[in-house]
Amino acid sequence: MTIARNPFLRVFILFATIGAGQHCLGQQIKINDSLALQSKPMMVKTKGGFSSIQKFNFGDYAIRSGKKGWEKTTRDAKLFSANEVSESKWKLSFVFTGKETDTAIVNAASNTVIDIYDPGRVPFTTIGKADFVTIVASKSNFIATILNNRDTTVWTLVMVQKGGQSINPSDAFAFEGGITNGDRKIDLMPVHDWSSGKKPMMSFGLPGYELWENGRPIAAVQSPMNTMLNKIVWIRDDVDPTTQLVVAAALAALMENIFMESH
């Protein structure tokens, strides 16, 4: 009896293949159901040593080159300077590529003094659960500016660490914030659970984050501090290509931050 003539065997092989793929991905965070249906998990691969910038790549996206310090740009972000920060713990930049000719330049820094130009120009007062007052006052933060070849605006990823003690041990490593170009905002939300329902170990912090815009999840990243676990990225198939590129670059910057903070 051949496989082609046996529909039950074909179904069995199909599910076995799907199961094997999920097994290869290993333990996964619990992401929103609609995001899971409208995206495909992309395993993150890494090039680079422990003392250098990590060249993350997933799906069509990759960090092609990087360096310590910032790349000078001719455009400025609507909220923050794309070229200058002070009192930074570390600064890095990288060139990020996507589908076909998509490219982006990302400047990132941790623990900076942030100056907001003019919050009055922005049609919202929060990014994620962090308001502008919290963002400016915090010195436990991470920012990244993203310039891409698909539009003329500068996008900014901003994250501020939660302060104080928490009943939930994973919150000790949690950041609040999101991505904005001054007109749009994409909120960063923590993911606390694995898909199995288990909680992360205290010493390994949050297992991942989701990005939401207008009440809809558009992307997620699994990037636990535990390097024995896989890194995975999800991006919705039905968002526009510019947003996909910006979100992918932001998630790569976020993974760089997690790596730098854990080493």
N, C-alpha and C positions, 0 to 999 in steps of 0.2 A: 504493500500500500504506500503510495507516494504522499508527500506533504500536501501537494496541490489538490489531491482528491479527498483530503480529510479536513473538513472545515473546523472540526473540534481541535485538531492538532495545530492548525494555523492560529486559532484564537489563543491556545495555550502558549505558543511560541511568542505571540505578540505581547501577552501580559508578562511573560518571563523576561522579555527584552526590556519592557518598561521598568519592571522591578529591578533588573540588573542596573539600569541607568540610575535609578533612585539610590541604589546601594552604593554606586560609585560616588555619588554626591555626598554620601554620608549623612550625618545628623544635620537637620535643617531647622531654621527658625520658623516660627508660626507667622506667616504673612497673611494679609487680608485675602479673603476668598476671591474677590473680583480681580485682584492683581495676579493671583495664581492662575486664573483662567485666561488672562489676557497677556501673559508673558511666558518666557521660557527661562529656566534657571541657567545662568552662564557661570561655569566654573572659572575661578580666578587663578591664573598661573602667575608665577613670580620669577623675575630675574634680578640678581643683585645680591650683594653680600650684606652682612649685618651693619656694616659701617657706611653703606652707600644708600642712595635713593633706590627704592624698590620699583622695578619696572613691571608694574601690574598689567596684565592683559586678560581680557574676557570678551568673548564673542568677536565682533568686528573692532573692538576698541583696545587701545594699548598706549602705555607711556613709552614713547620712542627714545627720549633722552631727558636727562635731568641734571641739576647741579645745585649745590648749596648757594644761597643768595638768590636775589630776584632778577628777573628779566625786565629791563626797562621797556615801557610801552608808550604809545602815543595817545592812548585813550585813558580816561579816568572813570572810576566807578561813581555812581550817583550818590552813594552813601559814604564810601571810604576811599582813601587814596590807594590807587592801584600800584603806586611806586614807592611809597614811604610808610614805614611803621617805626616806632621807637620802642626800646626796651624789650625787644623780642628775644625769646628763649632760643629759637632757631628759625631760620628762613630757608626756603627752597623754592625752586621753580622747575617746571617740566613741560615738555611738548607732548601733547596728547592728540592721537589720531583716531578717526572713526571710520564710518562707511565711505568708500570711494575717496573723495578729496577733502573730507571733513578734517579740520585741524583746530586745535585750541592751545593757547598758552595759559598756564596756570601758575600764579604766584601764591605761595602759602606761608603762613607764619603762625607760631604758637606763643601764647602768653605775651600779648602786645598791649600797648596803650592805644586805644582806638579813639579817633576823633571823627564824629559824624558831621558832615558839612552842614546840612540844613534839613532836619527831619520834617520840617513843614512842607517840603516838596513831595513827601512820600504819602500816598493815600492810605497808609495803615501804620499802626504804632507798635506792632509786635511782629516778630519772626518766630514761628513756632509758639512756644509758651514764653519766650523771652522778649521783654519789652526793651525799648531803646535805652531807658535809664539803666537797666540791668546790664545791657551790652556795653555801654560806655564805662560803667563803674567797675566791671569785672576785669581782673588781670589773670584770671584762669580761663583762657579763651583760645579759640582757633579761628583764623579767617583765611579765606582763599579767594582771589579774584580770578575770573575766567573770561578770557577774550577768545572769541571764536570767529571763523571766517564766514559764518552764516548770517550774522547780524552785526550791527554797529554798536550795540550796547555792551556794557561790562556787567557781568553777573558776579555777585558776591555770595560766597558761602560763609555764614557766621555761626559760631557755636560758643556758648558759654556754659561752663561747668556748674552743675547744681551745687549749692553750698549747704553746709551743715550735715548732721547725721540723719540717716533714714532707716526706717524699719526694714525696707527692702534693700538688702546688701548690694544688689546690682546697681542701685541708684548712686552709689559712691563713685561710679565711673561714668555716670550719665551726663550727656550734654543736651542743651536745648538750643534751638535756633532753626535755621533753614537757609534757603537760597532766594535771592532777590536781584532784580535789575532796577529796582526803584519804583517800578510800576506793577510788576507781578511778584507774588511771593509763593514759594513752595516750602511748606513747613516740614521740619525734621521731627519725627516722632520715634521714641524708643520702642524697641521690641524686647519684651521681657522673657518670653517663653520659647522653648523649643517646640517643634510640631508634635513631639511626643507628650507635651504637657509638662515636662520637667523644667525646673528653674535652673539658671546657670549657677555654677559655684561662685561663692563670694569673691574669691581671688581673681576670677577671670572676667568680672564685670558683665556689661550688657553683651548679648550675642549679636545684636544687629539693630538696624534702624529702617524705618520706612519714610518715604517722601510723599506728602499729600498736597494737592492743589485743588481748591474749590470743593472740598469735601470728598475728593476721590484719590485713592492711592495710585501713584504713577511709577514708583520704583521702590526698591528695597536693597539693602546690602547686609550680608552676613559676614562680619569681620571680627570674630571674638579675639581677645588677647591670647587665648590658648592657641598656640601655633600648630598644635596637633590636629585641630579641626579645620575643615575646608572653608575657604572664602567663596561666597556665591553672590552674584548680582542678578536682580530681576528688573527689567524696564518694560513698561507697557508697549505693546505693538501698535496701539492706536493713538499714540501721541505724536505730534509733529516732529520731523527730523531735527530741527534746531533744539527743541526741548530735550530730545533723546541725547544729543551730543552734550549739552550743558549738564544734564543730570549725570551722565556717565563720567564726565570729567570731575564733577563734584564728588561723586562716590570714590573715584580714584584718589582724590585729595584727602578725603576722609580716611581712607585706608592707610595713606601715608602717615597721617596724624596718629592713628592708633598704633601703627608700627613704631613711630618715633617715641611715643609716650611709654611704650612698653619695653623699650630697650635702653 
